[in-house]
Amino acid sequence: MARIDKPTTWIHGRHDAWMDVDRVRHLMSCGDTRERRVIEVPTGHQLRTSAEAFAVFGLIATEVGRMAHGRALPPESRIWWRSTRGARPNAATSRTPVALQQFWKDYLLGRDARIGFQLLTATTAYRRSCRSRSRRST
């Protein structure tokens, strides 16, 4: 981080058990901190509602405007709101029950259940760790 000289914003979900905000703050404090921000939002690791999503994506749009134009640009959501207000639920918008066990299996192990947490599977160190663990368990 000390070598990054571009505006950087980290948006942290206050209830995100996957990330340690103190570690984030420490990383963001390395080097020139004049254009660095850590913003905490009242969410978890995943956005659970449309309201959370609009608030966070609006914050992201505002931050992008601040970084690109030197001033915060308010997000625009009226187009979506007008097009969906008063719409009746249909198959695409109604809630469907979530199979939690399958969700967590897919999320943590990956849909093919071969290597593990899909976000990390691209890293050599993580793949090596999974291979060594699987050898120890056999």
Secondary structure, DSSP 8 states (H G I E B T S, - for coil): -TT--S-EEEEEETT-TTS-HHHHHHHHTSS--TTEEEEEES--SS--SHHHHHHHHHHHHHHHHHHHHSS------HHHHHHHTT----TTTS-----HHHHHHHHHH-TT-SSS-TTTTTSHHHHHHHHHHHHHH-
